[in-house]
Amino acid sequence: MFRLWGKTWKSNRLLSDTVICDDSEDTRTHKVLRALEQICYEFDLSKPIWLDSSIEEFRRHAKVRFYQDSFIDSIDFDYLEIEVIEED
């Protein structure tokens, strides 16, 4: 089971969160991208852009924060955080 936790934060307060589960035999990268797409759909957000710093942070910690500079549209929160909480 692969689970990714998505959270939006503003002023150090959790605004919303969701957990996406994936049982498929796909690669980790595909699971992450598909889960991020589902999180953005649920929160009614455009998909963030993966900057080089975002990719490196996610590789190191299995967690990344997307700030305004990762989104094309303006956001009404400080950042979107995704974190892998379970991997097969």
N, C-alpha and C positions, 0 to 999 in steps of 0.2 A: 504494500500500500504506500502510495506517495501522497503526502498532504502538504499543501502550501497555505500559509496564513497571510491574509492581506488585511492591512489596517490603514486608516487615515487618521492623521494627528493634526491638531491645531492647539497652539499654546500649551504644549505638553499634556494635552488631554486626548484620550481616545474618542474619536467621533463615531467610527463605524469599523466593524471587522467582519470577516468571513473566512471560512476554511474550505478549500477546494480539495477534494479527494480524487485520485486517479489510480485505477487498477490496471491500466493498459500495460502492454509489454513494450511500449515505446521507449525512446531514449530519454535520459533525464532532461536534456535541453528541450525536447518537444513537450514533455510534461510541464516544465516550468512555463514555457511560452503559452501553452494552451490554458493553464491555470491562471496566468496573468490576464489573458484575454477574458476569461470568465469573471474574474474579479472586477475588471474595468467595466464589463457589461452590467454586472450587479450594482456597481457604484455609479453608473452612468458617466463614465470618464472616457476620454480618448486614450488610446494606448500610449504609454510613455516611450520615449526613445532611449535605447540602451547606449549610454555614453561609455567610453573606455573605462572611466573611473567606476561606473556602475558595474560593469562586467567584472572588473578586478575585485571589487568589494564582495560581489556575490560569490565568486570563486573561492575567496578566502574564508568567508564567514557563513555562507549559505543564507545570507540576509542582505538586503539592499534597500536604500531609501531613494525614492524618486521625488526630487524637488521641482519647483516651477520650471526650471531650465530643461527638464526632461519632457515637458508637455507642450504641445502646440497651443492648446486652448488654455485660458486662465483657469486656475483652480481656487477653490474657496477654503482650502486647508493648507497647512504648512508642508506636509509631505505624505506620500503613499509609501508604506513599508511592506515588503514581502519577505517572508521567512519560511524556509523549509523546516517543518516540524517533525516529519517522519519520512524515511526513505526505505525502500525494500532492501 
